Amino acid sequence: MNRERDRWQVYLDETHEAVCAYASAELDALARRAITSLQRMPASGIFDEYPFKTIWDEYCHEVQQGPNEMLEWAWDETIRATIYHPINTLPRHVATLISIGADYELTNCDDELVAIHPDLIFQAVKERVDRQAVRRNMDRFEAY
């Protein structure tokens, strides 16, 4: 009996690792979708001293140079809408698996999670988007 329980524990551990790896890949894909959406939006012109072409250019600037308190609400709304749109279209089984991975990634917790948590998915995707924004080389805009 103990040996069978140990075998099932190994299966559960390996399943959890697989779910987390799957979720990480899907979260990366959602972050790429969000960035692509931001790259397709023309610059708002809020930073008129820079030759930004897209909202993505402006967001990278904001992440690296900000936060600008006067713009915080506008950025929150823009990023929230951009990231939540694809999250809200995920099939239930995909959203559930991604929620498990996001919960584990954000909290490092082994607690069982069986519900869909769009807010956790949002947080995990936003962290990825922000990481890309921070890493982006903005030097070409500084020469303006």
Buried (B, 14 or more C-beta within 10 A) or exposed (E): EEEEEEEEEEEEEEEBEEBBEBBBEBBEBBBBBBBEBBEEBEBBEBBEEBEBEBBBBBBBBBBEEEEEEEBEEEBEEBBEEBBBEBBEEBEEEBBBBBBBBBBBBBEEEEEEBEEBBBEBBBBBBBBBBBEBBEEBEBEEBEEE
